[in-house]
Amino acid sequence: MGKNSTSKNTFFLFQYLEREGLEYIDKRDKKGVLWILGDSSLENQLSALKEHKLYFCFSEKGSRSTGGRPAWYLTNKDVNEQPNDYNDHMSNLNFEVIEVLKVLSEGSKDWKKELTLISWNEGEPKYDIRSWSPDHEKMGKGVTFTLSELQELKNVLNDMPELD
């Protein structure tokens, strides 16, 4: 059994920023704002955050905090998330690998990419593809499927002529 427990739909802003390769300056601890460095070309990436009720405004000249570089600032004043919150969340994640169905490949340091049947947070078992450390205590990024999603993926793969 692994560790954790938080809402299924928890969104982590700093994880998103890291995944998107966005550089930020966080001055909220000094009564400032969270700045995302970049020009107006970031509009689509930051507009996508509106669905999580996170709103950014563009400043062509940035601020003293950004050294005058163009940047976007978070307009929400009630966002308390800190950069390490995602890591804290992951360190508390509950999971149980019920069965290793197939080792798909082996990587460095004995890590293996596996198709497993897994239960997250004591929920119904699902199918999961990700890399695991030998003891299943550490994991890489992965994707989880319900049975119906896995069946649909199988259908798609079966219909791909380049896989014959």
C-alpha positions in Angstrom: 0.0 0.0 0.0 1.4 3.5 -0.9 0.4 6.8 0.6 -2.0 9.9 0.1 -5.5 11.3 0.0 -6.9 14.5 -1.5 -9.8 15.4 -3.8 -9.8 13.5 -7.1 -10.1 16.8 -9.0 -7.4 18.7 -7.2 -5.6 21.1 -9.5 -2.0 22.1 -8.8 -1.0 25.4 -10.4 2.7 25.0 -9.9 2.6 21.5 -11.4 0.9 23.0 -14.4 3.5 25.8 -14.7 6.3 23.3 -14.5 4.7 20.9 -17.0 4.2 23.8 -19.4 7.8 25.0 -18.9 6.7 28.4 -17.6 9.1 30.4 -15.5 7.5 32.2 -12.5 8.4 34.6 -9.7 6.3 34.3 -6.5 6.3 37.4 -4.4 3.0 36.6 -2.6 4.9 36.1 0.7 6.0 39.7 0.5 2.5 41.1 -0.2 3.2 40.9 -3.9 1.8 38.7 -6.6 2.7 35.6 -8.6 4.3 36.5 -11.9 4.6 34.3 -15.0 7.4 35.5 -17.2 6.7 35.7 -20.9 5.0 37.9 -23.5 1.5 37.9 -24.9 2.1 34.6 -26.7 1.3 32.9 -23.3 -2.3 34.0 -23.5 -3.7 30.6 -24.5 -1.7 28.7 -21.9 -2.9 31.0 -19.1 -6.4 31.4 -20.4 -6.7 27.6 -20.0 -6.5 28.2 -16.2 -9.8 30.0 -16.1 -11.6 26.7 -15.8 -9.8 26.4 -12.4 -10.9 30.0 -11.6 -7.3 31.3 -11.9 -7.0 34.6 -13.7 -3.9 36.3 -15.1 -3.4 39.8 -16.5 -0.6 40.8 -18.9 1.9 43.6 -18.2 4.1 44.4 -21.1 6.7 46.1 -18.8 6.3 43.6 -16.0 7.4 45.0 -12.6 10.4 45.5 -10.5 10.1 41.9 -9.5 10.4 40.8 -13.1 13.2 43.2 -13.9 11.0 45.0 -16.4 10.5 41.9 -18.4 7.0 41.2 -19.9 5.0 39.0 -17.5 1.5 37.9 -16.5 0.3 38.4 -12.9 -2.2 36.3 -11.0 -5.2 38.5 -10.2 -6.7 36.1 -7.6 -5.8 37.2 -4.0 -7.2 34.0 -2.4 -4.8 31.4 -4.0 -2.8 29.9 -1.1 -1.1 27.1 -3.0 2.7 27.0 -2.6 5.2 25.5 -5.0 5.8 22.3 -3.0 2.1 21.5 -2.4 2.0 19.0 -5.3 5.0 17.2 -3.9 3.3 17.1 -0.5 0.1 15.8 -2.1 2.0 13.0 -3.9 3.9 12.0 -0.8 0.5 11.2 0.8 -1.0 9.3 -2.1 -2.7 5.9 -1.2 -2.3 3.2 -3.8 -2.2 -0.6 -3.9 -0.7 -2.4 -6.9 -3.1 -5.4 -7.0 -1.4 -7.2 -9.9 1.4 -6.6 -12.4 -0.3 -7.6 -15.7 2.7 -7.1 -18.0 6.2 -5.6 -17.9 6.3 -3.4 -21.0 10.0 -2.4 -20.8 12.9 -2.0 -18.4 14.7 1.2 -17.9 17.7 2.5 -15.9 18.2 1.6 -12.3 15.9 -1.4 -12.6 12.8 0.7 -13.1 10.1 -1.0 -15.2 7.3 0.4 -17.3 4.3 -1.8 -16.3 0.7 -2.4 -17.1 -0.9 -2.9 -13.6 -4.2 -3.3 -11.9 -4.1 -0.7 -9.2 -6.4 0.9 -6.6 -5.9 4.6 -6.0 -7.1 6.0 -2.6 -8.9 2.7 -1.8 -11.1 3.1 -4.9 -12.2 0.6 -7.5 -9.2 -1.0 -9.2 -8.2 0.5 -12.6 -5.7 -0.3 -15.3 -2.5 1.8 -15.2 0.6 2.2 -17.3 3.6 3.9 -15.7 7.2 3.3 -14.6 7.9 1.9 -11.2 10.9 1.5 -8.9 11.7 -2.2 -8.1 9.9 -2.0 -4.8 6.8 -0.2 -6.2 7.4 2.6 -3.6 8.3 5.3 -6.3 6.5 5.9 -9.6 6.9 7.9 -12.7 4.2 9.8 -14.6 1.6 7.5 -16.0 -2.0 7.1 -17.2 -4.9 5.2 -15.6 -7.8 3.7 -17.5 -11.2 2.2 -16.5 -12.0 -1.1 -18.1 -14.2 0.6 -20.7 -11.4 3.1 -21.6 -8.9 0.3 -21.9 -11.3 -1.6 -24.2 -11.7 1.5 -26.3 -7.9 1.9 -26.5 -7.6 -1.7 -27.6 -10.1 -1.1 -30.4 -8.2 1.9 -31.6 -4.9 0.0 -31.5 -6.4 -2.9 -33.4 -7.7 -0.6 -36.1 -4.2 1.0 -36.7 -2.7 -0.7 -39.9 0.8 0.4 -39.0 0.7 -1.9 -35.9 0.0 -5.0 -38.0 
